[in-house]
């Protein structure tokens, strides 16, 4: 039986550009970087308030990176979606969809990361409750 989720991996073609997006646009912190025994370049990123890491992997030996539509995305909570949208746009990453208010009162939007991975941003209801979007 598993005891907890450790990390989620996303393979990319441009490691530097992708790490820059996650650190400068989303505000994640790089916690370690190394080369795996098989030659993958790996960067692990930490999200505030979460124990799970995000692993960004560049491994040219696996062939081209193909990101399928609607296959996967990461979702992050934000304090102020409007402020995040302005910040992301100033870095060259405007919202790709939204903002949209859900039936629970949360507001969500999406931004496309380098390589085409979709990132969801969620601003919780004003009353602070954590109902799902």
N, C-alpha and C positions, 0 to 999 in steps of 0.2 A: 504494500500500500504506500502511496506517496504521502509525504508529510507537508509539503508546501510547494508552491510554484516559485522557481528560482529566477528564470529569465525567459524572455521571448526574443527570438532571433529574426532579424530582417537582413537578407542578403542584398547587397547593392553593388553597382558598378563603380561608383565614385564615392569612396569612403570619406574623403576630406569634405566634400560638399554636403554630404548627408550628416556627418557629425556636426558641421557648422550649423545646419538647420536645427538639429535637436538641441544644441547648446545655446545658440544665439536667438532663435525664434521661440522655442518652447521653454528654454531656461533649465534644461536638464544639466546634470553635472557629470563630466567624464570621471569615472572612478578607477578604471584600469584599461590598459591597452597592451596587447601582445600578439605574437604570431603563434598559431597552433602547430602541433607536430606535422600536420598535413599541408601547412603553408597558408592557411587562412589568416588574413589580417583581421583582428577582432578588437572592437572598442565596446566597453560596457558603460552604460549610462544609468544614472540614478535619478529617479523622479522624487521630488519632495513628497513626504508623507506616505511613501510606499516602499516595501522591502523588495519587491520584484525589480529586477534590472532589465534593461533593454540592451540586447547585443546587436551591434551593427557589424556585419561580416562582409568582407570583400574577398572572394575566392574565385579568381579568374579561371581556375581549372574546372569549375562546374559549368562553364559555358555562359552564354548571355543570361542576364537577369530578365525574367519575364514576370511582370506583375499582372495578375488576372483581375478583372473588375469584380468588385463585390466579394472578393475572397477573404480579406482580412483588413482590419484597421485597429488602430490604437485609439482609446478614448481617454481624455484628460479633463479633470475638473479645473475650471478657472473661476477666479473671484468676479471678474468683470469682463464679459465677452466683448463689449464694445472696445474697451481699452486693449484687449488682446488683439482684436481685429486691426486696429490702427497700428499697433506695434508690428504685427506680422506683415501687413501691407508695406510698411516702411522698410522692411527687409526684403521686399520683393515677393512676398507670399500672401496675396489677397485671399479672402475667403472664397472657396469654390462653391459653397452652397450655404444658405441660411443668412442670418439667424432665423430660427423657427422656434416658436413656443410650443411646447408639448402640452398634452392634456393635464399633466401633473403640475404645470406652472414653471418647469425648468425651461431654459432656452438653450438650444444647441446649434452648432454650425460646423462646417468642415473646411479644412485647408489641405491642399495637396503637398506632400513632402517631395523632395527630390526622388526620382525613380518612379514616381506615381503612386506611392502608398498614401492612403487616405488617413487623415488625422481628424478625429472628432473632438470638439471642445464643448463642454457642458457647464453652464452656469446654473447652479441649483436654485430652487425657489427662494424667493425673498425671505420666507420664514425660516430658512436654514434646514428644512427637512430634506432627507436624502432619498426621496422616492425615486424609483427608476424613471428614466426619460421615456 
